[in-house]
């Protein structure tokens, strides 16, 4: 049995992942990239965390490890 489950949807630009009792993860494709929204179960405030991944960053093969310290790079 898998902890994470993809919730079926007819919306091809949106993927919902059920994260068990902890919450839900949404991946939403836009013209500019992908929005990642995380909701906690029972959280009345709505979104716990959100971020955007832009197409231009993905297509330029940017090495984001440059932003990490040497120790952080080796721990991943």
PQR file with spaces between the fields and no chain letter, atoms N, CA, C, O and H, PARSE charges and radii, in Angstrom:
ATOM       1  N    UNK     1       0.839   -1.169    0.000 -0.4000 1.5000
ATOM       2  CA   UNK     1       0.000    0.000    0.000 -0.0000 2.0000
ATOM       3  C    UNK     1       0.894    1.246    0.000  0.5500 1.7000
ATOM       4  O    UNK     1       1.816    1.351    0.809 -0.5500 1.4000
ATOM       5  N    UNK     2       0.627    2.159   -0.883 -0.4000 1.5000
ATOM       6  CA   UNK     2       1.414    3.385   -1.010 -0.0000 2.0000
ATOM       7  C    UNK     2       0.843    4.488   -0.127  0.5500 1.7000
ATOM       8  O    UNK     2      -0.372    4.645   -0.009 -0.5500 1.4000
ATOM       9  H    UNK     2      -0.122    2.073   -1.541  0.4000 1.0000
ATOM      10  N    UNK     3       1.746    5.248    0.489 -0.4000 1.5000
ATOM      11  CA   UNK     3       1.322    6.369    1.324 -0.0000 2.0000
ATOM      12  C    UNK     3       0.740    7.490    0.476  0.5500 1.7000
ATOM      13  O    UNK     3      -0.252    8.114    0.853 -0.5500 1.4000
ATOM      14  H    UNK     3       2.733    5.120    0.393  0.4000 1.0000
ATOM      15  N    UNK     4       1.365    7.743   -0.678 -0.4000 1.5000
ATOM      16  CA   UNK     4       0.915    8.803   -1.578 -0.0000 2.0000
ATOM      17  C    UNK     4      -0.003    8.208   -2.633  0.5500 1.7000
ATOM      18  O    UNK     4       0.278    7.145   -3.186 -0.5500 1.4000
ATOM      19  H    UNK     4       2.170    7.236   -0.985  0.4000 1.0000
ATOM      20  N    UNK     5      -1.109    8.907   -2.910 -0.4000 1.5000
ATOM      21  CA   UNK     5      -2.059    8.443   -3.926 -0.0000 2.0000
ATOM      22  C    UNK     5      -2.423    9.603   -4.831  0.5500 1.7000
ATOM      23  O    UNK     5      -2.758   10.686   -4.352 -0.5500 1.4000
ATOM      24  H    UNK     5      -1.337    9.771   -2.461  0.4000 1.0000
ATOM      25  N    UNK     6      -2.362    9.386   -6.127 -0.4000 1.5000
ATOM      26  CA   UNK     6      -2.795   10.403   -7.082 -0.0000 2.0000
ATOM      27  C    UNK     6      -4.318   10.348   -7.172  0.5500 1.7000
ATOM      28  O    UNK     6      -4.903    9.292   -7.414 -0.5500 1.4000
ATOM      29  H    UNK     6      -2.090    8.506   -6.517  0.4000 1.0000
ATOM      30  N    UNK     7      -4.943   11.498   -6.975 -0.4000 1.5000
ATOM      31  CA   UNK     7      -6.397   11.596   -7.011 -0.0000 2.0000
ATOM      32  C    UNK     7      -6.829   11.776   -8.469  0.5500 1.7000
ATOM      33  O    UNK     7      -6.384   12.717   -9.126 -0.5500 1.4000
ATOM      34  H    UNK     7      -4.468   12.356   -6.779  0.4000 1.0000
ATOM      35  N    UNK     8      -7.689   10.892   -8.985 -0.4000 1.5000
ATOM      36  CA   UNK     8      -8.133   11.005  -10.377 -0.0000 2.0000
ATOM      37  C    UNK     8      -8.834   12.339  -10.638  0.5500 1.7000
ATOM      38  O    UNK     8      -9.580   12.844   -9.799 -0.5500 1.4000
ATOM      39  H    UNK     8      -8.051   10.128   -8.452  0.4000 1.0000
ATOM      40  N    UNK     9      -8.572   12.901  -11.833 -0.4000 1.5000
ATOM      41  CA   UNK     9      -9.164   14.184  -12.204 -0.0000 2.0000
ATOM      42  C    UNK     9      -9.291   14.264  -13.714  0.5500 1.7000
ATOM      43  O    UNK     9      -8.536   13.621  -14.444 -0.5500 1.4000
ATOM      44  H    UNK     9      -7.966   12.491  -12.515  0.4000 1.0000
ATOM      45  N    UNK    10     -10.238   15.048  -14.177 -0.4000 1.5000
ATOM      46  CA   UNK    10     -10.384   15.294  -15.613 -0.0000 2.0000
ATOM      47  C    UNK    10      -9.580   16.512  -16.065  0.5500 1.7000
ATOM      48  O    UNK    10      -9.498   16.789  -17.262 -0.5500 1.4000
ATOM      49  H    UNK    10     -10.851   15.571  -13.585  0.4000 1.0000
ATOM      50  N    UNK    11      -8.987   17.239  -15.120 -0.4000 1.5000
ATOM      51  CA   UNK    11      -8.211   18.440  -15.428 -0.0000 2.0000
ATOM      52  C    UNK    11      -6.774   18.038  -15.738  0.5500 1.7000
ATOM      53  O    UNK    11      -6.026   17.659  -14.837 -0.5500 1.4000
ATOM      54  H    UNK    11      -9.054   17.014  -14.148  0.4000 1.0000
ATOM      55  N    UNK    12      -6.386   18.120  -17.007 -0.4000 1.5000
ATOM      56  CA   UNK    12      -5.045   17.666  -17.409 -0.0000 2.0000
ATOM      57  C    UNK    12      -3.933   18.618  -16.978  0.5500 1.7000
ATOM      58  O    UNK    12      -2.759   18.258  -17.065 -0.5500 1.4000
ATOM      59  H    UNK    12      -6.994   18.428  -17.739  0.4000 1.0000
ATOM      60  N    UNK    13      -4.268   19.813  -16.519 -0.4000 1.5000
ATOM      61  CA   UNK    13      -3.264   20.766  -16.059 -0.0000 2.0000
ATOM      62  C    UNK    13      -3.085   20.762  -14.544  0.5500 1.7000
ATOM      63  O    UNK    13      -2.369   21.602  -13.999 -0.5500 1.4000
ATOM      64  H    UNK    13      -5.221   20.105  -16.449  0.4000 1.0000
ATOM      65  N    UNK    14      -3.732   19.821  -13.865 -0.4000 1.5000
ATOM      66  CA   UNK    14      -3.690   19.809  -12.402 -0.0000 2.0000
ATOM      67  C    UNK    14      -3.590   18.367  -11.907  0.5500 1.7000
ATOM      68  O    UNK    14      -4.357   17.499  -12.322 -0.5500 1.4000
ATOM      69  H    UNK    14      -4.314   19.138  -14.307  0.4000 1.0000
ATOM      70  N    UNK    15      -2.639   18.132  -11.019 -0.4000 1.5000
ATOM      71  CA   UNK    15      -2.480   16.822  -10.396 -0.0000 2.0000
ATOM      72  C    UNK    15      -2.616   17.010   -8.890  0.5500 1.7000
ATOM      73  O    UNK    15      -1.967   17.877   -8.305 -0.5500 1.4000
ATOM      74  H    UNK    15      -2.015   18.837  -10.682  0.4000 1.0000
ATOM      75  N    UNK    16      -3.456   16.200   -8.271 -0.4000 1.5000
ATOM      76  CA   UNK    16      -3.594   16.216   -6.821 -0.0000 2.0000
ATOM      77  C    UNK    16      -3.030   14.919   -6.266  0.5500 1.7000
ATOM      78  O    UNK    16      -3.345   13.831   -6.748 -0.5500 1.4000
ATOM      79  H    UNK    16      -3.984   15.496   -8.747  0.4000 1.0000
ATOM      80  N    UNK    17      -2.190   15.051   -5.243 -0.4000 1.5000
ATOM      81  CA   UNK    17      -1.616   13.890   -4.580 -0.0000 2.0000
ATOM      82  C    UNK    17      -2.104   13.888   -3.132  0.5500 1.7000
ATOM      83  O    UNK    17      -1.862   14.835   -2.383 -0.5500 1.4000
ATOM      84  H    UNK    17      -1.934   15.935   -4.851  0.4000 1.0000
ATOM      85  N    UNK    18      -2.791   12.820   -2.753 -0.4000 1.5000
ATOM      86  CA   UNK    18      -3.239   12.652   -1.375 -0.0000 2.0000
ATOM      87  C    UNK    18      -2.046   12.167   -0.562  0.5500 1.7000
ATOM      88  O    UNK    18      -1.471   11.119   -0.857 -0.5500 1.4000
ATOM      89  H    UNK    18      -2.987   12.051   -3.362  0.4000 1.0000
ATOM      90  N    UNK    19      -1.673   12.934    0.467 -0.4000 1.5000
ATOM      91  CA   UNK    19      -0.511   12.609    1.301 -0.0000 2.0000
ATOM      92  C    UNK    19      -0.955   12.020    2.633  0.5500 1.7000
ATOM      93  O    UNK    19      -0.402   12.342    3.685 -0.5500 1.4000
ATOM      94  H    UNK    19      -2.139   13.786    0.706  0.4000 1.0000
ATOM      95  N    UNK    20      -1.949   11.165    2.574 -0.4000 1.5000
ATOM      96  CA   UNK    20      -2.435   10.503    3.776 -0.0000 2.0000
ATOM      97  C    UNK    20      -3.057   11.474    4.757  0.5500 1.7000
ATOM      98  O    UNK    20      -3.728   12.430    4.366 -0.5500 1.4000
ATOM      99  H    UNK    20      -2.398   10.903    1.720  0.4000 1.0000
ATOM     100  N    UNK    21      -2.829   11.221    6.035 -0.4000 1.5000
ATOM     101  CA   UNK    21      -3.448   12.061    7.070 -0.0000 2.0000
ATOM     102  C    UNK    21      -2.792   13.422    7.184  0.5500 1.7000
ATOM     103  O    UNK    21      -3.299   14.289    7.896 -0.5500 1.4000
ATOM     104  H    UNK    21      -2.284   10.445    6.353  0.4000 1.0000
ATOM     105  N    UNK    22      -1.668   13.634    6.495 -0.4000 1.5000
ATOM     106  CA   UNK    22      -0.942   14.900    6.621 -0.0000 2.0000
ATOM     107  C    UNK    22      -1.452   16.008    5.714  0.5500 1.7000
ATOM     108  O    UNK    22      -1.402   17.175    6.102 -0.5500 1.4000
ATOM     109  H    UNK    22      -1.255   12.931    5.917  0.4000 1.0000
ATOM     110  N    UNK    23      -1.938   15.691    4.532 -0.4000 1.5000
ATOM     111  CA   UNK    23      -2.412   16.757    3.663 -0.0000 2.0000
ATOM     112  C    UNK    23      -2.525   16.374    2.210  0.5500 1.7000
ATOM     113  O    UNK    23      -2.646   15.198    1.865 -0.5500 1.4000
ATOM     114  H    UNK    23      -1.979   14.743    4.217  0.4000 1.0000
ATOM     115  N    UNK    24      -2.484   17.391    1.354 -0.4000 1.5000
ATOM     116  CA   UNK    24      -2.608   17.223   -0.090 -0.0000 2.0000
ATOM     117  C    UNK    24      -1.575   18.092   -0.785  0.5500 1.7000
ATOM     118  O    UNK    24      -1.249   19.185   -0.322 -0.5500 1.4000
ATOM     119  H    UNK    24      -2.387   18.346    1.634  0.4000 1.0000
ATOM     120  N    UNK    25      -1.070   17.597   -1.892 -0.4000 1.5000
ATOM     121  CA   UNK    25      -0.114   18.312   -2.732 -0.0000 2.0000
ATOM     122  C    UNK    25      -0.771   18.521   -4.086  0.5500 1.7000
ATOM     123  O    UNK    25      -1.348   17.592   -4.650 -0.5500 1.4000
ATOM     124  H    UNK    25      -1.334   16.710   -2.269  0.4000 1.0000
ATOM     125  N    UNK    26      -0.685   19.741   -4.610 -0.4000 1.5000
ATOM     126  CA   UNK    26      -1.243   20.046   -5.925 -0.0000 2.0000
ATOM     127  C    UNK    26      -0.123   20.533   -6.834  0.5500 1.7000
ATOM     128  O    UNK    26       0.660   21.404   -6.454 -0.5500 1.4000
ATOM     129  H    UNK    26      -0.216   20.496   -4.152  0.4000 1.0000
ATOM     130  N    UNK    27      -0.050   19.975   -8.024 -0.4000 1.5000
ATOM     131  CA   UNK    27       0.853   20.438   -9.079 -0.0000 2.0000
ATOM     132  C    UNK    27      -0.022   21.006  -10.174  0.5500 1.7000
ATOM     133  O    UNK    27      -0.842   20.292  -10.752 -0.5500 1.4000
ATOM     134  H    UNK    27      -0.686   19.268   -8.333  0.4000 1.0000
ATOM     135  N    UNK    28       0.147   22.295  -10.467 -0.4000 1.5000
ATOM     136  CA   UNK    28      -0.712   22.977  -11.429 -0.0000 2.0000
ATOM     137  C    UNK    28       0.152   23.522  -12.553  0.5500 1.7000
ATOM     138  O    UNK    28       1.008   24.378  -12.326 -0.5500 1.4000
ATOM     139  H    UNK    28       0.813   22.875   -9.998  0.4000 1.0000
ATOM     140  N    UNK    29      -0.069   23.033  -13.755 -0.4000 1.5000
ATOM     141  CA   UNK    29       0.691   23.488  -14.922 -0.0000 2.0000
ATOM     142  C    UNK    29       0.084   24.775  -15.458  0.5500 1.7000
ATOM     143  O    UNK    29      -1.125   24.857  -15.673 -0.5500 1.4000
ATOM     144  H    UNK    29      -0.764   22.339  -13.940  0.4000 1.0000
ATOM     145  N    UNK    30       0.935   25.788  -15.674 -0.4000 1.5000
ATOM     146  CA   UNK    30       0.494   27.056  -16.247 -0.0000 2.0000
ATOM     147  C    UNK    30       1.324   27.335  -17.494  0.5500 1.7000
ATOM     148  O    UNK    30       2.222   26.564  -17.831 -0.5500 1.4000
ATOM     149  H    UNK    30       1.917   25.722  -15.500  0.4000 1.0000
ATOM     150  N    UNK    31       1.026   28.432  -18.174 -0.4000 1.5000
ATOM     151  CA   UNK    31       1.816   28.816  -19.349 -0.0000 2.0000
ATOM     152  C    UNK    31       3.248   29.174  -18.983  0.5500 1.7000
ATOM     153  O    UNK    31       4.138   29.107  -19.831 -0.5500 1.4000
ATOM     154  H    UNK    31       0.296   29.058  -17.900  0.4000 1.0000
ATOM     155  N    UNK    32       3.484   29.556  -17.721 -0.4000 1.5000
ATOM     156  CA   UNK    32       4.808   29.992  -17.287 -0.0000 2.0000
ATOM     157  C    UNK    32       5.614   28.896  -16.613  0.5500 1.7000
ATOM     158  O    UNK    32       6.835   29.011  -16.504 -0.5500 1.4000
ATOM     159  H    UNK    32       2.761   29.611  -17.033  0.4000 1.0000
ATOM     160  N    UNK    33       4.963   27.840  -16.162 -0.4000 1.5000
ATOM     161  CA   UNK    33       5.665   26.770  -15.455 -0.0000 2.0000
ATOM     162  C    UNK    33       4.711   25.946  -14.620  0.5500 1.7000
ATOM     163  O    UNK    33       3.585   25.670  -15.034 -0.5500 1.4000
ATOM     164  H    UNK    33       3.971   27.747  -16.251  0.4000 1.0000
ATOM     165  N    UNK    34       5.172   25.549  -13.430 -0.4000 1.5000
ATOM     166  CA   UNK    34       4.381   24.700  -12.544 -0.0000 2.0000
ATOM     167  C    UNK    34       4.290   25.359  -11.174  0.5500 1.7000
ATOM     168  O    UNK    34       5.288   25.830  -10.629 -0.5500 1.4000
ATOM     169  H    UNK    34       6.087   25.773  -13.094  0.4000 1.0000
ATOM     170  N    UNK    35       3.073   25.385  -10.623 -0.4000 1.5000
ATOM     171  CA   UNK    35       2.850   25.863   -9.266 -0.0000 2.0000
ATOM     172  C    UNK    35       2.698   24.632   -8.379  0.5500 1.7000
ATOM     173  O    UNK    35       1.989   23.689   -8.729 -0.5500 1.4000
ATOM     174  H    UNK    35       2.262   25.002  -11.066  0.4000 1.0000
ATOM     175  N    UNK    36       3.368   24.648   -7.231 -0.4000 1.5000
ATOM     176  CA   UNK    36       3.271   23.567   -6.261 -0.0000 2.0000
ATOM     177  C    UNK    36       2.615   24.144   -5.008  0.5500 1.7000
ATOM     178  O    UNK    36       3.164   25.054   -4.386 -0.5500 1.4000
ATOM     179  H    UNK    36       3.944   25.414   -6.946  0.4000 1.0000
ATOM     180  N    UNK    37       1.451   23.624   -4.634 -0.4000 1.5000
ATOM     181  CA   UNK    37       0.743   24.054   -3.435 -0.0000 2.0000
ATOM     182  C    UNK    37       0.606   22.867   -2.489  0.5500 1.7000
ATOM     183  O    UNK    37       0.291   21.755   -2.911 -0.5500 1.4000
ATOM     184  H    UNK    37       1.005   22.885   -5.139  0.4000 1.0000
ATOM     185  N    UNK    38       0.846   23.121   -1.195 -0.4000 1.5000
ATOM     186  CA   UNK    38       0.720   22.080   -0.188 -0.0000 2.0000
ATOM     187  C    UNK    38      -0.302   22.536    0.849  0.5500 1.7000
ATOM     188  O    UNK    38      -0.201   23.630    1.405 -0.5500 1.4000
ATOM     189  H    UNK    38       1.102   24.025   -0.852  0.4000 1.0000
ATOM     190  N    UNK    39      -1.282   21.682    1.095 -0.4000 1.5000
ATOM     191  CA   UNK    39      -2.329   21.950    2.086 -0.0000 2.0000
ATOM     192  C    UNK    39      -2.234   20.903    3.184  0.5500 1.7000
ATOM     193  O    UNK    39      -2.070   19.717    2.900 -0.5500 1.4000
ATOM     194  H    UNK    39      -1.365   20.794    0.644  0.4000 1.0000
ATOM     195  N    UNK    40      -2.337   21.332    4.432 -0.4000 1.5000
ATOM     196  CA   UNK    40      -2.373   20.394    5.554 -0.0000 2.0000
ATOM     197  C    UNK    40      -3.818   20.042    5.850  0.5500 1.7000
ATOM     198  O    UNK    40      -4.696   20.901    5.771 -0.5500 1.4000
ATOM     199  H    UNK    40      -2.470   22.295    4.663  0.4000 1.0000
ATOM     200  N    UNK    41      -4.070   18.798    6.189 -0.4000 1.5000
ATOM     201  CA   UNK    41      -5.417   18.400    6.602 -0.0000 2.0000
ATOM     202  C    UNK    41      -5.760   19.098    7.905  0.5500 1.7000
ATOM     203  O    UNK    41      -4.949   19.136    8.830 -0.5500 1.4000
ATOM     204  H    UNK    41      -3.356   18.100    6.253  0.4000 1.0000
ATOM     205  N    UNK    42      -6.950   19.646    7.975 -0.4000 1.5000
ATOM     206  CA   UNK    42      -7.417   20.308    9.186 -0.0000 2.0000
ATOM     207  C    UNK    42      -6.844   21.692    9.388  0.5500 1.7000
ATOM     208  O    UNK    42      -7.034   22.285   10.450 -0.5500 1.4000
ATOM     209  H    UNK    42      -7.609   19.616    7.224  0.4000 1.0000
ATOM     210  N    UNK    43      -6.140   22.228    8.386 -0.4000 1.5000
ATOM     211  CA   UNK    43      -5.565   23.571    8.506 -0.0000 2.0000
ATOM     212  C    UNK    43      -6.556   24.564    7.919  0.5500 1.7000
ATOM     213  O    UNK    43      -6.796   24.567    6.712 -0.5500 1.4000
ATOM     214  H    UNK    43      -5.985   21.746    7.524  0.4000 1.0000
ATOM     215  N    UNK    44      -7.126   25.400    8.763 -0.4000 1.5000
ATOM     216  CA   UNK    44      -8.123   26.371    8.309 -0.0000 2.0000
ATOM     217  C    UNK    44      -7.516   27.521    7.519  0.5500 1.7000
ATOM     218  O    UNK    44      -8.240   28.266    6.859 -0.5500 1.4000
ATOM     219  H    UNK    44      -6.931   25.398    9.744  0.4000 1.0000
ATOM     220  N    UNK    45      -6.196   27.675    7.578 -0.4000 1.5000
ATOM     221  CA   UNK    45      -5.536   28.766    6.876 -0.0000 2.0000
ATOM     222  C    UNK    45      -5.332   28.481    5.393  0.5500 1.7000
ATOM     223  O    UNK    45      -4.926   29.377    4.652 -0.5500 1.4000
ATOM     224  H    UNK    45      -5.607   27.070    8.115  0.4000 1.0000
ATOM     225  N    UNK    46      -5.600   27.267    4.942 -0.4000 1.5000
ATOM     226  CA   UNK    46      -5.425   26.935    3.529 -0.0000 2.0000
ATOM     227  C    UNK    46      -4.026   26.444    3.228  0.5500 1.7000
ATOM     228  O    UNK    46      -3.575   25.450    3.798 -0.5500 1.4000
ATOM     229  H    UNK    46      -5.930   26.539    5.543  0.4000 1.0000
ATOM     230  N    UNK    47      -3.353   27.122    2.352 -0.4000 1.5000
ATOM     231  CA   UNK    47      -2.051   26.675    1.862 -0.0000 2.0000
ATOM     232  C    UNK    47      -1.002   26.752    2.967  0.5500 1.7000
ATOM     233  O    UNK    47      -0.886   27.771    3.647 -0.5500 1.4000
ATOM     234  H    UNK    47      -3.719   27.929    1.889  0.4000 1.0000
ATOM     235  N    UNK    48      -0.243   25.680    3.143 -0.4000 1.5000
ATOM     236  CA   UNK    48       0.857   25.634    4.098 -0.0000 2.0000
ATOM     237  C    UNK    48       2.121   26.168    3.435  0.5500 1.7000
ATOM     238  O    UNK    48       2.889   26.912    4.044 -0.5500 1.4000
ATOM     239  H    UNK    48      -0.337   24.852    2.590  0.4000 1.0000
ATOM     240  N    UNK    49       2.324   25.775    2.179 -0.4000 1.5000
ATOM     241  CA   UNK    49       3.502   26.218    1.435 -0.0000 2.0000
ATOM     242  C    UNK    49       3.152   26.252   -0.045  0.5500 1.7000
ATOM     243  O    UNK    49       2.307   25.492   -0.517 -0.5500 1.4000
ATOM     244  H    UNK    49       1.700   25.170    1.685  0.4000 1.0000
ATOM     245  N    UNK    50       3.810   27.138   -0.763 -0.4000 1.5000
ATOM     246  CA   UNK    50       3.612   27.220   -2.204 -0.0000 2.0000
ATOM     247  C    UNK    50       4.921   27.632   -2.853  0.5500 1.7000
ATOM     248  O    UNK    50       5.733   28.329   -2.244 -0.5500 1.4000
ATOM     249  H    UNK    50       4.497   27.756   -0.380  0.4000 1.0000
ATOM     250  N    UNK    51       5.121   27.206   -4.067 -0.4000 1.5000
ATOM     251  CA   UNK    51       6.299   27.615   -4.820 -0.0000 2.0000
ATOM     252  C    UNK    51       5.991   27.502   -6.307  0.5500 1.7000
ATOM     253  O    UNK    51       5.042   26.829   -6.710 -0.5500 1.4000
ATOM     254  H    UNK    51       4.462   26.640   -4.561  0.4000 1.0000
ATOM     255  N    UNK    52       6.800   28.165   -7.108 -0.4000 1.5000
ATOM     256  CA   UNK    52       6.658   28.112   -8.557 -0.0000 2.0000
ATOM     257  C    UNK    52       7.960   27.617   -9.159  0.5500 1.7000
ATOM     258  O    UNK    52       9.045   27.996   -8.719 -0.5500 1.4000
ATOM     259  H    UNK    52       7.571   28.711   -6.782  0.4000 1.0000
ATOM     260  N    UNK    53       7.847   26.785  -10.148 -0.4000 1.5000
ATOM     261  CA   UNK    53       8.999   26.333  -10.920 -0.0000 2.0000
ATOM     262  C    UNK    53       8.753   26.821  -12.339  0.5500 1.7000
ATOM     263  O    UNK    53       7.852   26.334  -13.022 -0.5500 1.4000
ATOM     264  H    UNK    53       6.965   26.477  -10.506  0.4000 1.0000
ATOM     265  N    UNK    54       9.557   27.784  -12.783 -0.4000 1.5000
ATOM     266  CA   UNK    54       9.338   28.419  -14.078 -0.0000 2.0000
ATOM     267  C    UNK    54       9.946   27.602  -15.197  0.5500 1.7000
ATOM     268  O    UNK    54      11.023   27.025  -15.043 -0.5500 1.4000
ATOM     269  H    UNK    54      10.289   28.180  -12.228  0.4000 1.0000
ATOM     270  N    UNK    55       9.246   27.552  -16.337 -0.4000 1.5000
ATOM     271  CA   UNK    55       9.746   26.841  -17.510 -0.0000 2.0000
ATOM     272  C    UNK    55      11.129   27.325  -17.904  0.5500 1.7000
ATOM     273  O    UNK    55      11.983   26.516  -18.267 -0.5500 1.4000
ATOM     274  H    UNK    55       8.371   28.021  -16.461  0.4000 1.0000
ATOM     275  N    UNK    56      11.367   28.633  -17.839 -0.4000 1.5000
ATOM     276  CA   UNK    56      12.668   29.166  -18.258 -0.0000 2.0000
ATOM     277  C    UNK    56      13.797   28.618  -17.390  0.5500 1.7000
ATOM     278  O    UNK    56      14.911   28.431  -17.879 -0.5500 1.4000
ATOM     279  H    UNK    56      10.673   29.290  -17.544  0.4000 1.0000
ATOM     280  N    UNK    57      13.529   28.359  -16.111 -0.4000 1.5000
ATOM     281  CA   UNK    57      14.549   27.774  -15.241 -0.0000 2.0000
ATOM     282  C    UNK    57      14.784   26.308  -15.571  0.5500 1.7000
ATOM     283  O    UNK    57      15.922   25.839  -15.553 -0.5500 1.4000
ATOM     284  H    UNK    57      12.624   28.511  -15.714  0.4000 1.0000
ATOM     285  N    UNK    58      13.706   25.579  -15.874 -0.4000 1.5000
ATOM     286  CA   UNK    58      13.841   24.157  -16.204 -0.0000 2.0000
ATOM     287  C    UNK    58      14.522   23.979  -17.552  0.5500 1.7000
ATOM     288  O    UNK    58      15.341   23.076  -17.721 -0.5500 1.4000
ATOM     289  H    UNK    58      12.781   25.960  -15.889  0.4000 1.0000
ATOM     290  N    UNK    59      14.191   24.831  -18.508 -0.4000 1.5000
ATOM     291  CA   UNK    59      14.730   24.683  -19.854 -0.0000 2.0000
ATOM     292  C    UNK    59      16.153   25.194  -20.004  0.5500 1.7000
ATOM     293  O    UNK    59      16.831   24.841  -20.969 -0.5500 1.4000
ATOM     294  H    UNK    59      13.526   25.565  -18.371  0.4000 1.0000
ATOM     295  N    UNK    60      16.624   26.020  -19.068 -0.4000 1.5000
ATOM     296  CA   UNK    60      17.987   26.536  -19.145 -0.0000 2.0000
ATOM     297  C    UNK    60      18.978   25.664  -18.394  0.5500 1.7000
ATOM     298  O    UNK    60      20.157   26.002  -18.286 -0.5500 1.4000
ATOM     299  H    UNK    60      16.073   26.307  -18.284  0.4000 1.0000
ATOM     300  N    UNK    61      18.496   24.540  -17.875 -0.4000 1.5000
ATOM     301  CA   UNK    61      19.339   23.603  -17.139 -0.0000 2.0000
ATOM     302  C    UNK    61      20.155   24.311  -16.067  0.5500 1.7000
ATOM     303  O    UNK    61      21.366   24.117  -15.964 -0.5500 1.4000
ATOM     304  H    UNK    61      17.538   24.266  -17.963  0.4000 1.0000
ATOM     305  N    UNK    62      19.482   25.130  -15.273 -0.4000 1.5000
ATOM     306  CA   UNK    62      20.121   25.851  -14.182 -0.0000 2.0000
ATOM     307  C    UNK    62      20.504   24.860  -13.094  0.5500 1.7000
ATOM     308  O    UNK    62      19.706   24.001  -12.718 -0.5500 1.4000
ATOM     309  H    UNK    62      18.498   25.287  -15.357  0.4000 1.0000
ATOM     310  N    UNK    63      21.725   24.980  -12.590 -0.4000 1.5000
ATOM     311  CA   UNK    63      22.202   24.128  -11.507 -0.0000 2.0000
ATOM     312  C    UNK    63      21.931   24.836  -10.192  0.5500 1.7000
ATOM     313  O    UNK    63      22.699   25.703   -9.776 -0.5500 1.4000
ATOM     314  H    UNK    63      22.374   25.677  -12.895  0.4000 1.0000
ATOM     315  N    UNK    64      20.825   24.461   -9.530 -0.4000 1.5000
ATOM     316  CA   UNK    64      20.438   25.137   -8.306 -0.0000 2.0000
ATOM     317  C    UNK    64      21.327   24.766   -7.128  0.5500 1.7000
ATOM     318  O    UNK    64      21.235   25.394   -6.073 -0.5500 1.4000
ATOM     319  H    UNK    64      20.201   23.757   -9.868  0.4000 1.0000
ATOM     320  N    UNK    65      22.189   23.758   -7.279 -0.4000 1.5000
ATOM     321  CA   UNK    65      23.104   23.430   -6.187 -0.0000 2.0000
ATOM     322  C    UNK    65      24.116   24.538   -5.977  0.5500 1.7000
ATOM     323  O    UNK    65      24.763   24.580   -4.930 -0.5500 1.4000
ATOM     324  H    UNK    65      22.264   23.247   -8.136  0.4000 1.0000
ATOM     325  N    UNK    66      24.276   25.449   -6.948 -0.4000 1.5000
ATOM     326  CA   UNK    66      25.178   26.588   -6.776 -0.0000 2.0000
ATOM     327  C    UNK    66      24.740   27.463   -5.611  0.5500 1.7000
ATOM     328  O    UNK    66      25.560   28.167   -5.020 -0.5500 1.4000
ATOM     329  H    UNK    66      23.750   25.415   -7.798  0.4000 1.0000
ATOM     330  N    UNK    67      23.438   27.424   -5.272 -0.4000 1.5000
ATOM     331  CA   UNK    67      22.914   28.230   -4.179 -0.0000 2.0000
ATOM     332  C    UNK    67      23.155   27.584   -2.813  0.5500 1.7000
ATOM     333  O    UNK    67      22.943   28.213   -1.776 -0.5500 1.4000
ATOM     334  H    UNK    67      22.773   26.852   -5.752  0.4000 1.0000
ATOM     335  N    UNK    68      23.605   26.308   -2.823 -0.4000 1.5000
ATOM     336  CA   UNK    68      23.817   25.584   -1.580 -0.0000 2.0000
ATOM     337  C    UNK    68      25.278   25.647   -1.157  0.5500 1.7000
ATOM     338  O    UNK    68      26.172   25.802   -1.989 -0.5500 1.4000
ATOM     339  H    UNK    68      23.777   25.798   -3.665  0.4000 1.0000
ATOM     340  N    UNK    69      25.507   25.527    0.138 -0.4000 1.5000
ATOM     341  CA   UNK    69      26.886   25.448    0.630 -0.0000 2.0000
ATOM     342  C    UNK    69      27.482   24.105    0.211  0.5500 1.7000
ATOM     343  O    UNK    69      26.753   23.207   -0.210 -0.5500 1.4000
ATOM     344  H    UNK    69      24.781   25.402    0.814  0.4000 1.0000
ATOM     345  N    UNK    70      28.787   23.969    0.323 -0.4000 1.5000
ATOM     346  CA   UNK    70      29.449   22.714   -0.018 -0.0000 2.0000
ATOM     347  C    UNK    70      28.881   21.556    0.808  0.5500 1.7000
ATOM     348  O    UNK    70      28.665   20.464    0.283 -0.5500 1.4000
ATOM     349  H    UNK    70      29.379   24.699    0.665  0.4000 1.0000
ATOM     350  N    UNK    71      28.639   21.798    2.107 -0.4000 1.5000
ATOM     351  CA   UNK    71      28.104   20.750    2.984 -0.0000 2.0000
ATOM     352  C    UNK    71      26.708   20.334    2.548  0.5500 1.7000
ATOM     353  O    UNK    71      26.403   19.142    2.523 -0.5500 1.4000
ATOM     354  H    UNK    71      28.814   22.686    2.534  0.4000 1.0000
ATOM     355  N    UNK    72      25.846   21.303    2.200 -0.4000 1.5000
ATOM     356  CA   UNK    72      24.488   21.000    1.756 -0.0000 2.0000
ATOM     357  C    UNK    72      24.510   20.206    0.455  0.5500 1.7000
ATOM     358  O    UNK    72      23.687   19.310    0.269 -0.5500 1.4000
ATOM     359  H    UNK    72      26.094   22.271    2.220  0.4000 1.0000
ATOM     360  N    UNK    73      25.449   20.523   -0.459 -0.4000 1.5000
ATOM     361  CA   UNK    73      25.543   19.817   -1.728 -0.0000 2.0000
ATOM     362  C    UNK    73      25.900   18.348   -1.515  0.5500 1.7000
ATOM     363  O    UNK    73      25.401   17.477   -2.228 -0.5500 1.4000
ATOM     364  H    UNK    73      26.118   21.251   -0.308  0.4000 1.0000
ATOM     365  N    UNK    74      26.754   18.075   -0.545 -0.4000 1.5000
ATOM     366  CA   UNK    74      27.202   16.708   -0.317 -0.0000 2.0000
ATOM     367  C    UNK    74      26.234   15.887    0.514  0.5500 1.7000
ATOM     368  O    UNK    74      26.326   14.660    0.538 -0.5500 1.4000
ATOM     369  H    UNK    74      27.159   18.783    0.034  0.4000 1.0000
ATOM     370  N    UNK    75      25.303   16.549    1.199 -0.4000 1.5000
ATOM     371  CA   UNK    75      24.303   15.845    1.995 -0.0000 2.0000
ATOM     372  C    UNK    75      23.097   15.423    1.174  0.5500 1.7000
ATOM     373  O    UNK    75      22.253   14.675    1.668 -0.5500 1.4000
ATOM     374  H    UNK    75      25.228   17.546    1.180  0.4000 1.0000
ATOM     375  N    UNK    76      22.993   15.885   -0.070 -0.4000 1.5000
ATOM     376  CA   UNK    76      21.832   15.553   -0.905 -0.0000 2.0000
ATOM     377  C    UNK    76      22.087   14.362   -1.755  0.5500 1.7000
ATOM     378  O    UNK    76      21.213   13.949   -2.517 -0.5500 1.4000
ATOM     379  H    UNK    76      23.678   16.493   -0.472  0.4000 1.0000
